[in-house]
Amino acid sequence: MTREKFEFVYQRAAERKGGVESLESIINKPLTAAKLASVSDDRWLACFTEKVFQCGISWSVVRKKWPNFEQLFFGFDIEKMLLMPDAMWEQKAQDPQIIRHLTKVMTIPANARMIQQEQRAHGSFATMVADWPTEDITGLWNYLKKHGKRLGGNTGAYSLRVMGKDTFILSSDVEAYLRQSGIVDSGRTTKRAQLSAQTAFNDWQQESGRSLSEISQVIAFSCGDNRV
C-alpha cells in the first residue's frame, strides 16, 4: 500500500470546493493548547451530553431543546451534578422540557465523575485533554470510551472536535477514503484500524504541517458527495 501524498488530496479537495480560497474558508482549525486548557469543565460535560443525545436523534431537535437542558441541569456544574441523588435524576429525566431518555440522562453523572477524577489529577479535565499528544489521539478516544459513558464510536471524537481539540474523525467519507486507499482494512473501532489511521494521519501531518483536524476535513472534502 502506497499512501497518497497530502498535496494531491488537497488539490482534489480544492477542485471540488471551487478553489483554494473557497476550501480554506470552510476548514475549521483547532484551538491552541493554552486556549483549550482554559475551557471550563462544565462545558466539557455539556458537550458530551449534547453529543450523547444527538446519537440517534435529530441534531436540530437536540439544539432546539438545549437551553432547557442547560437550565434543568444547572449549567452542568460538576459539583452540583455529583450531589444529586438518583431520585432527582429520574425525576429530571421525565421533564418534558428536555428529551426524555433516562439512560442518556444517567450519562451526565457518570461523565461528571470522570471529569472530577481528572480535575484531581491534573487541575482540570480541560488541562488533561489539552496536554494529550495528538500523535496518540486515538488513545484519547479510547480513554473516553473506557472511563466515560456512551463516549465510544465517533461520539468522543466529535466532542473533542467541537471543543477545539486537534483530532481527526472517522466520518463516513474519511473512513471510505482510508479503506479505498488500503490504509484501513478492519473494523473501524479495532486497534488495528485505529493504529493504521493514526499512523497515516501522523505522516500527513509531518508532510503538510497541518493539524489532524484540517487534514481530516480536507480528506472528507476530497471525496464523497460533498461537492460545491
Buried (B, 14 or more C-beta within 10 A) or exposed (E): EEBBEBEEBBBBBBBBBEEEEEBEEEBEEBBEBEEBBEBBBBBBBBBBBBBBBBBEBEEEEBEEBBEBBBEBBEBBBBEEBEEBEEEEBEEBBEEEEBBEBEEBBBBBBBBBBBBBEBBEEBEBBBBBBBEBEBBEBBEBBBBBBEBBBBBBBBBBBBBBBBBBBBBBBBBEBBBBBBBEBEBBEEEBBEEEBBEBBBEBBBBBBEEBEBBBBBBBBBBBBBBBEEEE
